[in-house]
Amino acid sequence: MTATAEIPGSGTTKELERGRPVGHAELARRADWIRLRTIDLIDQAGLGHYSSTFSCAEIFSVLYYHTLRLRPGRPDWPDRDRFLLGKGHVATGLWPVYADLGYYPAEWLETFGQLGSPLNDHPNMRLAPGVDFSSGSLGHNLSVGLGMSLAGRLTGRDYRTFVLTGDGEIQEGQVWEAIMAAGHYRLGGGLVAIVDANGFSGHGPTSDAIDIESVADRFTAFGWQAVEVDGHDVAALCATFDALPPVGEGRPVCVVARTRKGKGLAMMEESPQSWHLGHLTPEQRDRARAEIEARMR
Amino acid sequence: MTETQAPPATDPMPPGQEKAPEAREKMVDVFADDKGHTQVKTNPVGVEIARLADADERVVALSADMSAVLADLRARHPERYFEFGIAETNTISAAAGMAASGLRPYVLSMAPFGAIKCAEQLRTDVAYNHLPVRFVARLSGLAMGFFGTSHHAVEDVAIARTLTNLTVVAPADSNATVGLLRSTVEHDGPVFYRISEGTLPVYPEPPTFDYGKWVQVRPGDDLTIIGYGIGVGLALAAAETLAAEGIEAAVLDAVYLKPFDREALLAAAQRTGKLLTVEEHNEIGGLGSIVAEVLGRHRVPADLDTLALPDVDLEVGVPATLHAHYGLTPDGVARRARALVGA
């Protein structure tokens, strides 16, 4: 449990404003810390999704340590920005972040993988504070985010709803129902879809199964504005989220984050689908930790 | 996906179809209530949802191409009406998102598409998360039976009652629909309303229903007929016929299918010893199954017969024709009741 000691300013329960000033080097370091803690949690549980979590580690870092308006001491604060994890199988990467921000005690992490733990492989909003909506069945959460965004507009609140989807996830038909409806309702910066375009699904390259490109053109054709960004460039991610249009006006926003599945560990970058779901041996785990820790020094 | 429209009465009927005149006559009835309101906009569901919205600003309505019945709400609270088009899965998940944001969403959908297509959204997004979504499944059972087996909704109760945290109710007539919408308004979890069309009048005015309780709508000692939806009105009509023959049938309205009224069921079994269930649903997983499960678990010896739709490929036709074919008529119920009491 090294999180709070390593990350200055963490564990806060006060309101966190949008666009908090955190250095880019620090955000990059926090992304690696998420990778490190993911390795630890999967090691503890015996099974987990490594490479899909690693592809969005920078996105997690930038959203939770820079972009989102949050009040961790009050998880149901009505004006908080929402974050929905469409690709729910990477919740492991969020558990240490929520503990670090003060949503729940760090000791909860020690229960991960055990019967009765509030922290599951996929997130459950009824169990884990900080989770804005449960997920696990791919393709649902953009619809849920659409509903949240419409609710915000109706009740006069200016929160943003971010939904992270996998690139394979957008093969689900319901996603396109949601994209079509969100374009129709013109929610502007109130609804932000982030596509973690790591190019791989569980069993191989996403577009070998069914071609999803051009993601940006497809969203645009459905009434969104789309922007491409390097999903591992924390400065670019910060700039993209800082420049979001106002809530409730114009086209909703799709951020196509070009990422690499398994990013940050050579062995996983070389063979990403082998590490979609797995468990590192103790030797592999130690080498992996050493590789990441060397970068964090 | 479907776009169902009752053809206008002036449509020429295809040649060579003997039942065409009847079909033409009955088609409009699909959208009528038991007070003879054939105009969709007078449907009690839409009228009552608008009233609920007047009283509670959290109430919103989502439509998957079912907006006609929401005319009152659209007129009085246009900002609280959300059209989602022919996209049921998106509608239900979006309603879950709204409920998670403090709203009380009522989702209007056709039972075969909303309930059966979206079983997973109802389970994963709504029921598992305990969210107060109100799912109003109109045109259930064989109400759209003319349009094809795709439009039958005869598995919806079986699906809905297996979903943890979901309350499942089925009004017996339009007053019961209004009464149920009012009685459940403060319920903190999700509610599934299984709306039958073409019901016979049962309640003279909207009743207040106690949560999880059944209603005895007629006393009797020789047997108990238990129904929901159209089954209640059929049972009452059958009981009239039976009474003239000296058979006194109690009638129970199983308005709550989940949670159901175990006490009322066991009391009826012990009092009359003979139970007949009536439902416009597959014989598997509905009310007949509920009763059989309870009798078995409690080791209550009682004679049970279940009038339901057989688990075979069903016929296609207007509701009246189908109901007659499958015995879902007052005469059909009376026939089964006589056999049960050995008359």
Interface residues (C-beta under 8 A of the other chain):
Chain A: P78 N124 M125 R126 D132 F133 S134 G136 S137 H140 N141 S143 V144 G145 L146 G147 M148 S149 L150 A151 G152 L154 T155 G173 Q174 E177 A178 M180 A181
Chain B: V60 E79 R80 F82 F84 G85 A87 T89 N90 I92 S93 A94 A95 A96 G97 M98 A99 A100 S101 G102 L103 P105 E120 Q121 T124 D125 Y128 N129 H130
